[in-house]
Amino acid sequence: MSNKLKVLAFSGSLRKNSFNSGLVRAVKELKPENMEIDIFDINDITMYSDDLKDGGFPDIVKLFAEKITSADGILIATPEYNYSIPGVLKNAIDWVSRISPQPFNEKPTAVMGASPGMLGTVRAQMHLRQIAIFVNMIVMNKPEVFVNFAREKFDSESNLTDEKTKEIIRKFLIAFSSWIEKLK
């Protein structure tokens, strides 16, 4: 039996060589010893509709909700689209928000993001924090990870190569580990 903290990580991007999916993969490599990371791909979650929900939750949504429920913490890497989070990320949250008991309720959550621009997803992360309030995620406030100028920090296959950013993420994950333990 493992005493490691179980963290479910997912990216809000559909792009094959997404910087944010690269961040999620980097998290798996940079995690502290007391943490295990399970990566979930939200790309196949169909667009939310009450008509679909009324027929029963799709299997992928049920699986996503089960993984959220069984995780000690959630880590979300979000791109920034038009000052907000991508529709695919909002859609995944919308589906799970309809499930009772609420899988996100009081779940320790960490948010990060990478962008080719100067602000590194600051606005998207703020918007995601606002959405998290509704489903009662408990989002870690500090430290924050805003990876700016991402094209300079990832290779052509979206693998994180920047050592300073890796060190920031290591410290972020240690803080997240403490955050999860505090809330257990």
C-alpha positions as CSV (number, residue, x, y, z in Angstrom):
1,M,0.0,0.0,0.0
2,S,1.4,3.4,-1.0
3,N,1.5,6.4,1.3
4,K,2.1,8.6,-1.7
5,L,-0.3,11.5,-2.4
6,K,-2.4,10.7,-5.5
7,V,-2.6,13.7,-7.8
8,L,-4.8,13.8,-11.0
9,A,-3.3,16.1,-13.6
10,F,-4.8,17.3,-16.8
11,S,-4.3,19.9,-19.5
12,G,-6.9,22.2,-20.9
13,S,-5.5,22.0,-24.4
14,L,-6.4,19.9,-27.4
15,R,-3.2,20.8,-29.4
16,K,-0.9,17.8,-30.1
17,N,2.3,19.7,-29.1
18,S,0.6,21.8,-26.4
19,F,2.9,23.6,-23.9
20,N,0.3,22.9,-21.2
21,S,0.3,19.2,-21.9
22,G,4.1,19.5,-21.8
23,L,3.7,21.0,-18.4
24,V,1.6,18.1,-17.2
25,R,4.2,15.7,-18.5
26,A,7.0,17.7,-16.8
27,V,5.0,17.6,-13.5
28,K,5.1,13.8,-13.6
29,E,9.0,13.9,-14.0
30,L,9.5,16.7,-11.4
31,K,7.2,15.5,-8.6
32,P,8.4,15.1,-5.1
33,E,9.0,11.5,-3.8
34,N,5.8,11.5,-1.8
35,M,3.6,12.1,-4.8
36,E,2.3,10.1,-7.7
37,I,0.8,11.7,-10.8
38,D,-2.0,10.3,-12.9
39,I,-2.5,12.1,-16.2
40,F,-6.0,12.2,-17.6
41,D,-6.8,13.3,-21.2
42,I,-10.1,15.4,-21.3
43,N,-10.0,15.6,-25.1
44,D,-12.6,12.9,-25.7
45,I,-15.2,14.4,-23.4
46,T,-18.2,15.3,-25.6
47,M,-19.7,18.8,-25.4
48,Y,-22.1,19.1,-22.4
49,S,-25.8,19.0,-23.1
50,D,-28.7,18.4,-20.7
51,D,-30.2,16.1,-23.3
52,L,-27.1,13.9,-23.2
53,K,-26.9,14.1,-19.4
54,D,-30.6,13.1,-19.1
55,G,-29.8,9.9,-20.9
56,G,-27.0,9.2,-18.5
57,F,-23.5,10.4,-18.0
58,P,-21.0,9.3,-20.7
59,D,-18.5,6.7,-19.6
60,I,-15.6,9.0,-20.0
61,V,-17.2,11.6,-17.7
62,K,-17.9,8.9,-15.1
63,L,-14.3,7.8,-15.4
64,F,-13.1,11.4,-15.0
65,A,-15.3,11.9,-12.0
66,E,-14.1,8.7,-10.4
67,K,-10.5,9.7,-10.9
68,I,-11.2,13.1,-9.3
69,T,-12.9,11.5,-6.4
70,S,-10.1,9.0,-5.7
71,A,-7.3,11.7,-6.1
72,D,-5.9,13.5,-3.1
73,G,-5.4,16.6,-5.2
74,I,-6.0,18.0,-8.7
75,L,-3.5,19.8,-10.9
76,I,-4.7,21.7,-13.9
77,A,-2.5,23.2,-16.6
78,T,-4.5,25.7,-18.7
79,P,-3.7,27.7,-21.8
80,E,-5.2,31.2,-22.2
81,Y,-7.7,31.8,-25.0
82,N,-9.2,35.3,-25.3
83,Y,-8.4,36.1,-21.6
84,S,-10.0,32.9,-20.4
85,I,-9.7,29.2,-20.2
86,P,-10.3,27.0,-23.3
87,G,-13.8,25.7,-23.9
88,V,-12.7,22.1,-23.6
89,L,-11.5,22.7,-20.0
90,K,-14.7,24.5,-19.1
91,N,-16.7,21.7,-20.7
92,A,-15.0,19.0,-18.7
93,I,-15.6,20.9,-15.5
94,D,-19.2,21.6,-16.5
95,W,-19.9,17.8,-16.9
96,V,-18.4,16.9,-13.6
97,S,-20.2,19.8,-11.9
98,R,-23.5,18.0,-12.5
99,I,-22.5,14.8,-10.7
100,S,-23.6,14.3,-7.1
101,P,-21.9,14.0,-4.7
102,Q,-19.7,16.6,-6.2
103,P,-16.2,15.2,-7.0
104,F,-14.5,18.6,-6.9
105,N,-16.0,19.5,-3.5
106,E,-13.2,20.6,-1.2
107,K,-10.6,19.0,-3.4
108,P,-7.1,20.5,-3.0
109,T,-6.3,22.0,-6.4
110,A,-3.2,23.6,-8.0
111,V,-3.3,25.6,-11.2
112,M,-0.5,26.4,-13.7
113,G,-0.2,27.4,-17.3
114,A,2.1,28.2,-20.2
115,S,1.8,30.7,-22.9
116,P,3.9,32.1,-25.7
117,G,3.0,35.6,-24.5
118,M,4.4,37.7,-21.7
119,L,1.8,37.1,-19.1
120,G,1.9,33.3,-19.1
121,T,-1.8,32.6,-18.6
122,V,-2.4,35.0,-15.7
123,R,-5.9,35.9,-16.8
124,A,-6.9,32.3,-17.6
125,Q,-5.7,31.2,-14.2
126,M,-7.7,33.9,-12.5
127,H,-10.8,32.9,-14.5
128,L,-10.3,29.2,-13.6
129,R,-10.0,30.1,-9.9
130,Q,-13.4,31.9,-10.3
131,I,-15.0,28.7,-11.8
132,A,-13.4,26.6,-9.0
133,I,-15.4,28.6,-6.4
134,F,-18.6,27.2,-7.8
135,V,-17.6,23.6,-7.5
136,N,-15.8,24.3,-4.2
137,M,-12.3,23.3,-5.2
138,I,-9.8,24.6,-2.7
139,V,-7.2,26.2,-4.9
140,M,-3.6,26.8,-3.6
141,N,-2.9,30.5,-3.8
142,K,0.9,30.5,-3.7
143,P,3.3,29.8,-5.2
144,E,2.0,30.4,-8.7
145,V,3.4,29.1,-12.0
146,F,2.9,31.3,-15.1
147,V,5.3,30.1,-17.8
148,N,5.7,33.0,-20.2
149,F,7.5,33.0,-23.6
150,A,6.9,29.2,-23.7
151,R,8.4,28.8,-27.2
152,E,11.8,29.5,-25.6
153,K,11.2,27.0,-22.7
154,F,9.9,24.0,-24.6
155,D,11.3,21.9,-27.5
156,S,9.5,21.2,-30.7
157,E,7.6,18.3,-29.1
158,S,6.5,20.5,-26.1
159,N,9.0,19.0,-23.6
160,L,10.0,21.5,-21.0
161,T,13.7,22.2,-21.4
162,D,14.2,25.4,-19.3
163,E,16.0,24.5,-16.0
164,K,14.8,27.7,-14.2
165,T,11.2,26.8,-14.9
166,K,11.8,23.2,-13.8
167,E,13.1,24.4,-10.5
168,I,10.0,26.7,-10.1
169,I,7.8,23.7,-10.8
170,R,9.7,21.5,-8.3
171,K,9.1,24.1,-5.6
172,F,5.4,24.5,-6.7
173,L,4.9,20.7,-6.3
174,I,6.5,20.6,-2.9
175,A,4.2,23.4,-1.8
176,F,1.2,21.6,-3.3
177,S,2.2,18.4,-1.5
178,S,2.1,20.4,1.8
179,W,-1.2,22.0,0.8
180,I,-2.8,18.6,0.2
181,E,-1.5,17.3,3.5
182,K,-2.8,20.4,5.4
183,L,-6.3,19.8,3.9
184,K,-6.5,16.1,4.5
